[in-house]
């Protein structure tokens, strides 16, 4: 999927991030359609923590949780983080 970078360059940002996630052992878990675009989620489980990565448009982030956290709780918090980030960046970039 191609996106337009704020600087005007066309990049395959989502594909690059998804491929990088797979390369580093993340498993794609879900995709959510939102007013801010499609958000993709991936997770990787370590002995002492869980890492959730989200990516959408030309943004992305990873969040670490303690190993005792439920996957559902982790993904809910990651969704809230993604929605907030995309809403704020949309306002700053003039896309809200």
C-alpha positions as a printed Julia matrix, in Angstrom:
96×3 Matrix{Float64}:
   0.0     0.0    0.0
   1.46    3.35  -0.96
   0.95    6.48   1.09
   1.87   10.08   0.5
   4.53   11.29   2.91
   3.88   14.79   4.31
   6.9    15.94   2.29
   5.17   14.76  -0.89
   7.2    11.58  -1.51
   5.31    8.36  -2.29
   6.51    5.6    0.03
   5.51    2.02   0.76
   5.63    2.78   4.46
   3.08    0.22   5.65
   4.54   -2.61   3.6
   8.04   -1.78   4.82
   6.93   -1.7    8.46
   4.94   -4.91   8.16
   7.86   -6.71   6.51
  10.24   -5.37   9.17
   7.88   -6.61  11.89
   7.8   -10.1   10.37
  11.58  -10.11   9.97
  12.0    -9.37  13.67
   9.6   -12.1   14.8
   6.38  -10.13  15.2
   3.1   -11.83  14.32
   0.44   -9.74  12.6
  -2.63   -9.96  14.82
  -5.3    -7.58  13.56
  -6.33   -4.73  11.35
  -8.83   -2.05  12.38
 -10.6     0.42  10.09
 -10.91    3.83  11.78
 -11.81    7.38  10.73
  -8.04    7.98  10.65
  -7.32    5.09   8.29
  -6.45    1.43   8.71
  -4.34    0.49  11.73
  -2.31   -2.73  11.65
  -1.24   -4.51  14.84
   1.5    -7.06  15.46
   2.81   -8.64  18.64
   5.88  -10.43  19.87
   5.98  -12.35  23.13
   9.16  -12.45  25.2
   9.72  -14.33  28.48
   9.44  -11.12  30.52
   7.25   -8.84  28.38
   4.91   -8.47  25.42
   5.57   -5.96  22.67
   2.68   -4.65  20.57
   3.48   -2.71  17.42
   0.97   -0.63  15.5
   1.34    1.12  12.18
  -0.97    3.35  10.16
  -0.49    5.93   7.44
   3.16    6.9    7.86
   3.21    6.5   11.64
   3.97    3.62  13.93
   5.04    2.78  17.43
   5.77   -0.16  19.66
   4.64   -0.47  23.27
   5.98   -2.91  25.85
   3.78   -4.55  28.49
   4.6    -6.85  31.41
   4.35  -10.56  30.68
   1.32  -10.92  32.98
  -0.8    -8.62  30.79
  -3.58  -10.11  28.69
  -3.3    -9.81  24.91
  -6.74   -8.18  24.83
  -5.75   -5.48  27.34
  -2.48   -4.82  25.48
  -4.21   -4.49  22.13
  -6.92   -2.24  23.59
  -4.29    0.14  24.98
  -2.36    0.03  21.71
  -5.55    0.9   19.79
  -6.2     3.86  22.11
  -2.59    4.99  21.64
  -2.86    4.71  17.86
  -6.18    6.57  17.68
  -4.89    9.39  19.89
  -1.62    9.67  17.98
  -3.35    9.71  14.6
  -5.96   12.24  15.74
  -3.28   14.58  17.11
  -0.95   14.25  14.13
  -3.9    14.73  11.78
  -4.68   18.05  13.46
  -1.05   19.14  13.36
  -0.62   18.1    9.72
  -3.96   19.64   8.73
  -5.77   16.38   7.94
  -8.29   16.32  10.78
